[in-house]
Amino acid sequence: GRPIAGWGDPAPRVLIVGLAPAANGGNRTGRVFTGDSSGDWLFASLHRVGLAAQPTSSHAGDGQRLLGARMVAAVRCAPPDNKPTTVERDTCSPWALREIELVAPTLRAVVALGGFAWDASLGSFAAAGFAVPRPKARFGHGVEATLTRDEQTIALFGCYHPSQQNTFTGRLTEPMLDDVLGRAATR
């Protein structure tokens, strides 16, 4: 697949970190979380908490805009079987680091969608010079960790990924997703 860059507000308050572009979503449409069921859940929630202009995103030219938010993926290309490896994450880490360096001055919160994105976020923010929790903060839905650099403090929120595996089973519900994204939006 082709590499997918981050998109959204160039000076965001909230950064949303996913795993990788889905083969039938971001890889097909050219925009992460666009055109797949995970994106349907995510954009509806982002809209409800005021971080997206509309509740859906079907293709790159659909008029969707992120409001005070930006989306990135820990891995830039759709991995085999939609399951990124740590080698792929580490190979793509220079792009994640560059995104963070560009947007860090305005960030107040980061939402990591799943444990893979949580680990990628902690690694990338550490590489960008932020103090991260030691021992490493463990991922969990609704868990909050603090990232600091100089006078800046950023809240890192853990959130279950809005995959069908999580949404169909009830592991992640709309109120759960709205709660984490809403907490991030009010930072």
Phi, psi and omega in degrees: 000167180274150178293137179249124179273165175293162178210161178125203182299129179287346177229066188280155168272330185236131174248127178254123183248119176257188181278295186196161175295131178288143183304321182259008178241259183303323180294325180281320187266342181086005180220124184304141181063017180253126175086019176223169185293327176298317178296324177303313178295313185295312182293324177299317179291316178303320178294316181298328181263005174089015180257000177221146184288334180216162186278357181226161175211110185252333179202165188299335180256025187275003179089357179295137175225139172271139185249103182073019182221159177218146178244138175222165175238143179297327177242134188272346180237152178295119181278161176304136180058021181056029180236094180292150178258166177294330176296316178296318178301312182293325178294324182272355186301329177299327178289319178296318179299316180296318177302315181296316178301323182288323187257348185308320184302333182256354185289141172240335184208151174232135175246117179262117182272090179101164182296325179297315178292326177300309180297319178297319180296312179301316179295317182291319179292324175297317179295333179275005176094010177275143171284128179246157183302137173232125359296164183305132177293134181277141178292144171191155179293126179085355178294142179235133176234160181248132176246131182228147173207123183054239181264004185263136175236130179237134176271127174257121180251135172271140180214134174302143179293139181281043178285160177300326178303323180272323184281323180292329183271351182083005176298325174237125178248166178302314179299324178295316180293315178300322181298310183293313180295324177294319176298318179295319183295332183269005177284000000 
